[in-house]
Every structure is written in C-alpha cells, then in structure tokens.
Amino acid sequence: MKHFEFEYGFGTLGADLPDDTDEFIPGITVKDPDYIPEDKLEEAYKESLANPIGMPTLTELAHKGSTVTFIVPDRVKGGEQATSHRKLSIKYMLEELYAAGVESKDVMFIISNGLHRRSKESDARAIFGDEIFNKFWHTGQIISHDSEDKDHMVDLGYTKRGDPVAISKYVYDCDIPILIGHVQGNPYGGYSGGYKHSATGITNWRCIGSHHVPSVMHRPDFTPVNNGSLMRHKFDEISMHMEEKMGHPFFCCDAVLDSVSRQIAIFSGYAKIMMPESWKVADKRTYVHWAEKKYDVLVFGMPQNFHYGEGMGTNPIMFMQALSAQVLRFKRVMSDKCVILCSSTCNGYFHDELWPYLRELYEMFQTDNMNILPDLNRYGEYFATNEEYIRKYRFCNAFHPFHGFSMMSCGHIAEMNTSAIYMIGAQEPGYARSMGLKTRATFEEALEDAKKKFVGTNPNILALPLTFKRSAVHLCMKDPSLDEMDEYGHHIGDNR
C-alpha cells in the first residue's frame, strides 16, 4: 500500500491506497515551464511595456492631464510576494506614466472584486505593498469595486447577444483604463486575465448573471473547462462592448504564472490580440498531457480555508463548488464511472459573516421542489435584491448575494459528471448527505464501498495531494489525439 496525506481542515488526513495508485501534484509531477528569475523581472516588464501587442505604448497614450485607472485583481489569486505581478506591473507602468507627464493625483486604483467581498485595508496593503499603499490609500485613490453603488456605475445597454452590461464609472470616465491580470487556468470559462477580468471584476450582478448561471454553465461546451465555451464568448463580447462604449480599449498587462505565482511570461497590449498569444505560453503549464489512462477514482482533500476564504471547505454550497471545479479541470482523464473521495471536516461552519446568505440558500435546498441545485436558480433575483445582504456586501466585506448562484450553478457539475462523491471524515456528516454526497470515516472504507457499487475490484486511482494549495492545471491525456480541439486550438476533451 502507498500512504498519502490529504488536506483536512487545518491539517491532513491519512490514506493507505493500493500500490498502483498514481499521483499528480501541479508543478511537481510535471515541472512548470521556467519562470523569469527575479533579477530579470524588471527587464521583462520593461520589454513588454515597450512593445505592447496591438496598441501604442503607455508613453504614447499618456500626457500631462491624462487620468488613469488601474484595475487590479483581488486576493483570490496572483500571489502577494514582493515580486508579485500586481506589485511590479504597477511599479513599472507608473514610471512610464510619470515620464509622460501624468501626475500622481490623476491616478486611481480600483480592486476589481466584482461580486467577491470588497477588500479591507489589510487586503489592499497585501495586494499593493507598502510603498504604493502608503502613497495612494490615505488620499482615497485605492478603492474596492462596489457593484451596488448606483452613483458610480454606468449602464452601457446590451451586447448584440442581448446581455446587459454595466461598468464602474471610475473606469468609464478615465482616459487610460489599465487591466492587470493573471493568465491562470480558471474553471469558469478558461483563463483568467484579459477580457474575463473586465467582464467579471468591474460590473454588476445583472451582467454577471448573464453567464454565471445554469443555462451557460451546464451546457456541454462548459465541461471540461476550455476557452471555446459560450461563457468565454460572453466574456469577450461584454468586454469589447465596454471598450466600444468607452471609445478606446483597455491597456492590458497580464502575466502567465506558475504553480506558486511566479511570472513565466509578461504580455501587454490590446486584449483581443494579446490574449491568444498569452494563452499559447499558458497552455504549456495549464493543459498538462500526462495521463496514460482514464481514472475511476479521484482522491483529494479539502482544507477549511482556501481560495474564497475561511470556511470554503466546510460551507455546503462552497464545498460543492470546490468539488465541481476539480471535475471541470480533470474531466478529460475521468472515466464514465468515476467517483471522488474527498476529505473535509464538514463541521457545519458556514462563515456567516463572509457568506451571510448561504445558510438561507442551503436551507431552501432542503425543502420541497428542490431536488437538484439548479432548482434554486429561480431565486437568484430574490437574493440579489435583498437589501440586508446588499448592505453586508457594501459595508461588511461579505460576498454579494448573487455570488452564491454562480457557486450553486457550478456545484451541480460534480453531480452531473460522477457516479458518486464520498466525503471523508465529516464531523457533521448530515451537511454532506443533504448535498447528495456519501459519507465514510476513512478513505479506505470509502474506497471499498465504491469498489462494490461503482468501479469494480481493480479501479484506476489518481491521488491529488495539495490540489487546493497550488495553482491548478487542466489535466489531459498524454496522447493529444484523444482530445478534441476548440476553435483556439486548445485540447478540450470530450464535451458530450
């Protein structure tokens, strides 16, 4: 037997699995592409900014009197080290802007949290670092996006497809809007950064509600994750509509990151042209052609605190989203009868301060007429217009109430694509059972049960330690011919 330790609460839970169990850890099992050494980062940024793809340089765009708004991702991804992409890209772009005559009083920073919790002072300091924080925070030039601040949102009408579009007034009114993004594999419609950033980070729930819903997320083109889905097309259409209404494009500076958020490559310029170029590099880290067989059992662990925050691994709606995100990433290597074994303390901790509406959403799911998670979708507007939940989003650093519906929509994907999901070590197992999961005390018990009921006596097993601790990959079959291709030339696997 092979011994593994999988994430569990704030520690780990052990598992003894058969000797032929395979293991995959992002960036370790298959090495990431080489990252840019720290002493070469300044050169790389300045080279990229001096040669933007598809548009003029910042020096050519800016002049004395130009107003500039930096659109900066929140803490969900991207790293916070001194050499993080956010910190360095801002530093070198400010140098260019100042050289062109832009004054610091005309620079604004908006943390593009979208429907995520609005950033606190401590978050802003971690994102920007002391130097930028101390210069701009106390003058009110660093703010966190408030999608419910009606005085500072601009209605841009509808895309040609009919999707509503709104944008932050701070972005709409400025002369030079700068998008800072991370080109990392995302379970929602392909890569982060570029047009995904603007279509989700600086708009409102009605715009996001045009794509983070079952009618888009449960289509056959959504799973496994790829850049050719309807969701991805909507991101592009919404952001290009923003550019059309602003009268100029975003200036983008995106970094392809490795599994511990170090820069592999830097890309600057016009997102429409730049994104596909950045994806060519990102594909080498993200779409990992490694598996030589399909797997009947995936095994991993869920910490209590990751990605969206404390309690994600114990809140029932949130742990369903986390399970489904793994299905989206690994569907290409999952057999048709695949089961998941996942450890979680499942201790009943909802973290009501962060997600004040999810307990109500969960309790509604336990009532009649609620058989699958998408049955809750019809209450999206009811929650999204709840004044108390909106007040908590605006003033108490809670997630926006509609955010729960993207989590809920995603959460159903695990049920759609597995034979069963076992939650291991649940302290209050009723929460797992009420979400349609099976419960067992140990991995070994769960595996034996799965063998009897779903996968047979000799299943192919894939262990995934650290799956929520390192930036994920989209695992593919080793033989690329087994994968279908999307319109961008990416391997998307079997989407049926």
Beta strands, then each sheet from edge to edge (+ up, - down):
strand 1: 2-9
strand 2: 11-17
strand 3: 22-23
strand 4: 26-27
strand 5: 30-31
strand 6: 68-72
strand 7: 107-111
strand 8: 142-144
strand 9: 153-158
strand 10: 164-168
strand 11: 176-183
strand 12: 185-186
strand 13: 190-191
strand 14: 251-257
strand 15: 263-269
strand 16: 287-291
strand 17: 295-303
strand 18: 305-306
strand 19: 309-310
strand 20: 334-343
strand 21: 420-424
strand 22: 438-440
strand 23: 461-463
strand 24: 474-477
sheet 1: 2+ 1- 17- 20- 21- 22-
sheet 2: 2+ 1- 17- 23- 3-
sheet 3: 4+ 5+
sheet 4: 8+ 7+ 6+ 11+ 14+ 15-
sheet 5: 9+ 10-
sheet 6: 12+ 13-
sheet 7: 16+ 24+
sheet 8: 18+ 19-
end
